[in-house]
Amino acid sequence: MMASVNDAEDYYTLLGVRADGVASVIEVLMAPMPAVRHKADALLAEHASCVHVEVWKGATLIDQFARA
């Protein structure tokens, strides 16, 4: 089933950000927040250059997950 325009609020953009502030990894995910957190942790594990992952919902930064 394809998502409709009304489902746009369920999409999150995850940016894997390096120490110099450049987003070197970008993922778009349609999932509940627990799955978003899991994906952010996975991005940090997969991409050693990323110091944190920013989670955006539209134009709003809603969370950041830093490397432990």
N, C-alpha and C positions, 0 to 999 in steps of 0.2 A: 504494500500500500504506500503510495507516495504521500509525502507531507504536504499539507495545504499551506497557503500564505498565512493562515491564522495560527499555524504551528511555529512561526518564526521565533517566538520567544523561547522555544525549547532548544534552540541552537546555541552552542557555545564555541568561541574561538579560543584556542589555547596557543599561546606564543611562548616558545622556549627561548629565553633571553640570555645572551652571553654577558660577561662582566663589562664589556664595553657598551652595553645597552642595545645592541643589535639583536633583533629577533631572527635567529638562524633556523628555527623550526616553527612551522605553523600547522595546526590541525584544526579541523572543524568537526564538531561532534554534536549529535543530537541524542541526548541521554539525560537521566536524572543526575543531580549533583554527586551522589556517591560514585557513580561511574566516571564522572568528570575528574574527581579527585584521584581515582585509580589511574586514569589515563595520564594525568599530570605527573604522578609518581613514576609511571612507565617511561614517559618522555625524559625525565631527569635521569633515569637509569640507562636509557639508550643513548643519550647525547651528553657526553662528558663536558662539552663546552658550555652547556647551559647551567647558569647559576640559580635560576628560578623560572617558574612557569607562571605566566599571567593568564587569568581566565576572564574573558570578555563576553558579555551578553549584549549584542548590538554595540553601541558606542560607550558602554559602561563597564569599567573595570570592576569585577565583583569579588575577585580573590587573587592571591598570589601564594604559590607554594614554593618554598626555598629548599635547596638541597640540605639534607640533614648534616 
